[in-house]
Amino acid sequence: MLRRQFISYTLAATALSSTRLMAQDTKAVEAMAMTMGNPDATVTLSEYASFTCPHCATFHKDVMPSLKTDYIDTGKINFIYREVYFDRLGLWAGMLARCGGPDKYFGIADMLYKRQKDWTKGSGAEVAEKLYKIGRIAGLKNEDMEACLQDQEMAKALVADFQKNAEADGIDSTPSLLINGVNHGNQSYSELQKLLNEQLES
């Protein structure tokens, strides 16, 4: 692995550790909300999740495909994905997912969850190389990923945005699903269907 690739991840980790003290200095950079579906829908489903959370990986394996087919792709709901950062690896993954822009974000996120057991293991250098591999599969270039992972201002903005939203919504576990602002915690697909249909029919 290239030395500068590992350095880029080290810089991102440094940004995460210092953000709690510098959250007020992130006015110049905004963390874009990642969304799918119909922005004008009457029902908004927000998911708080971490790329390093096993329960989140299970949700994206067992629930997300049907949710996307039945509710998101049909335009019935607006879906907002909100990243949670328990650790530096989660931040690195979030920054990588955003590196390809909104068009590639959810495709990369899907790969991150599917390969979670693999890329979250090993030394910092090994994790970095595994993340870079995922990025290359998604069509990202090494130099672009390096630029993304070295963007400390974006790292700070992402963590500040996470802290603000999680505090406002009272998030204490992942995944947490909010329907029109009401936190329902983690749900199976059948349970989530009932909750969404109740809102859509009201």
C-alpha positions in Angstrom: 0.0 0.0 0.0 1.2 3.5 -0.8 2.5 5.5 2.2 0.5 8.6 1.2 -2.7 6.5 1.2 -2.2 5.6 4.8 -1.4 9.2 5.7 -4.7 10.3 4.2 -6.5 8.0 6.6 -4.4 9.2 9.5 -5.4 12.8 8.7 -9.1 11.9 8.7 -8.7 10.2 12.1 -7.0 13.3 13.4 -9.9 15.4 12.2 -12.4 13.1 14.0 -10.5 13.3 17.3 -10.3 17.1 17.2 -13.8 17.9 15.8 -15.6 17.9 19.2 -13.5 20.9 20.2 -13.8 22.7 16.8 -17.4 22.0 15.7 -18.1 25.8 15.6 -15.4 26.4 13.1 -17.0 24.4 10.3 -19.1 27.2 8.7 -17.4 27.1 5.3 -18.1 23.4 4.5 -21.5 21.8 4.6 -22.2 18.1 5.0 -24.7 17.3 2.2 -27.7 15.1 3.3 -27.8 11.9 1.3 -31.3 11.2 0.1 -33.3 8.9 -2.2 -36.9 8.8 -3.2 -39.4 11.6 -3.5 -38.4 14.9 -1.8 -42.0 16.1 -1.9 -43.5 12.9 -0.3 -45.6 13.4 2.7 -43.7 10.7 4.6 -40.0 11.0 5.3 -38.0 8.1 6.7 -34.6 8.9 8.2 -32.1 6.2 9.0 -29.3 6.8 11.5 -26.6 4.2 10.9 -22.9 3.5 11.2 -20.9 1.7 8.5 -19.2 -0.2 11.3 -22.4 -1.3 13.0 -23.3 -5.0 12.5 -27.0 -4.4 13.2 -26.9 -1.7 10.5 -25.3 -4.2 8.0 -28.1 -6.7 8.8 -30.8 -4.0 8.2 -29.2 -3.1 4.8 -29.1 -6.8 3.9 -32.6 -7.9 5.1 -34.7 -4.8 5.0 -33.3 -2.2 2.7 -33.8 -4.0 -0.7 -37.6 -4.4 -0.1 -37.8 -0.9 1.4 -36.1 0.6 -1.7 -38.3 -1.4 -4.2 -41.6 -0.9 -2.5 -41.3 2.7 -1.1 -38.3 4.6 -2.3 -38.2 3.7 -6.0 -42.0 4.1 -6.3 -41.7 7.7 -4.9 -44.0 6.9 -1.9 -41.4 8.3 0.6 -38.5 10.5 1.0 -35.5 8.6 2.5 -32.7 10.3 4.3 -29.5 8.4 5.4 -27.7 10.0 8.3 -24.2 8.7 9.1 -23.3 7.9 12.8 -19.6 7.9 13.7 -18.8 5.6 16.6 -15.1 5.4 15.6 -12.6 6.6 13.0 -13.3 3.7 10.7 -16.9 4.8 10.3 -15.8 8.3 9.5 -13.3 7.0 6.9 -16.0 4.9 5.3 -18.4 7.9 5.2 -15.8 10.1 3.6 -15.0 7.4 1.0 -18.7 6.9 0.2 -19.2 10.6 -0.4 -16.1 10.8 -2.6 -18.0 9.7 -5.7 -20.8 12.3 -5.1 -24.5 11.6 -4.6 -24.8 9.4 -7.7 -22.3 6.8 -6.4 -23.0 7.3 -2.7 -25.6 4.6 -2.0 -23.8 2.1 -4.3 -20.6 2.5 -2.3 -22.6 2.4 1.0 -24.1 -0.9 -0.1 -20.7 -2.4 -0.7 -19.4 -1.1 2.6 -22.2 -3.0 4.4 -21.8 -6.1 2.4 -18.1 -6.3 3.0 -18.2 -4.9 6.6 -16.8 -8.0 8.2 -13.7 -7.8 5.9 -12.7 -4.1 5.7 -13.2 -3.4 9.4 -10.5 -5.9 10.4 -6.8 -5.4 10.5 -4.3 -2.5 11.0 -5.0 1.0 9.9 -3.0 0.4 6.7 -4.9 -2.8 6.0 -8.3 -1.1 6.5 -7.2 1.8 4.3 -6.2 -0.5 1.5 -9.5 -2.5 1.7 -11.5 0.8 1.6 -9.5 1.9 -1.4 -10.3 -1.4 -3.1 -14.0 -0.8 -2.6 -13.6 2.7 -4.0 -11.8 1.4 -7.1 -14.6 -1.1 -7.7 -17.0 1.8 -7.7 -14.9 3.6 -10.3 -13.0 6.0 -8.1 -9.4 6.9 -8.8 -6.7 6.7 -6.1 -5.9 10.4 -6.4 -9.5 11.4 -5.9 -9.9 9.2 -2.9 -6.7 10.7 -1.4 -8.1 14.2 -1.9 -11.4 13.1 -0.2 -9.7 11.5 2.8 -7.3 14.4 3.3 -10.2 16.9 3.5 -10.1 17.6 7.2 -12.6 20.4 6.9 -15.1 18.0 5.4 -14.4 15.5 8.2 -15.1 18.1 10.8 -18.3 19.2 9.1 -19.5 15.6 8.9 -18.9 15.0 12.6 -20.5 18.3 13.5 -23.5 17.5 11.4 -23.8 14.1 13.0 -23.6 15.5 16.5 -26.2 18.2 15.8 -28.7 15.9 14.2 -28.3 13.0 16.6 -28.7 15.2 19.6 -31.8 16.9 18.1 -33.4 13.5 17.4 -32.3 11.8 20.6 -30.3 9.1 18.9 -28.7 6.6 21.2 -28.4 3.4 19.1 -28.1 2.3 15.5 -29.9 1.7 13.3 -32.6 4.1 14.4 -35.5 4.8 12.1 -37.5 8.0 12.2 -40.8 8.4 10.4 -41.8 12.0 10.1 -39.5 12.8 13.0 -40.7 10.0 15.4 -38.0 7.6 16.5 -39.1 3.9 16.1 -35.7 2.4 16.7 -34.8 -0.7 14.7 -37.6 -2.5 12.9 -38.1 -5.6 10.8 -39.5 -5.0 7.3 -43.0 -6.2 8.2 -43.0 -3.8 11.2 -41.7 -1.0 9.1 -44.3 -1.6 6.5 -47.1 -1.2 9.0 -45.6 2.1 10.3 -45.1 3.5 6.8 -48.5 2.5 5.6 -50.2 4.1 8.6 -48.6 7.4 7.7 -49.3 7.1 4.0 -52.9 6.3 4.6 -53.5 9.0 7.2 
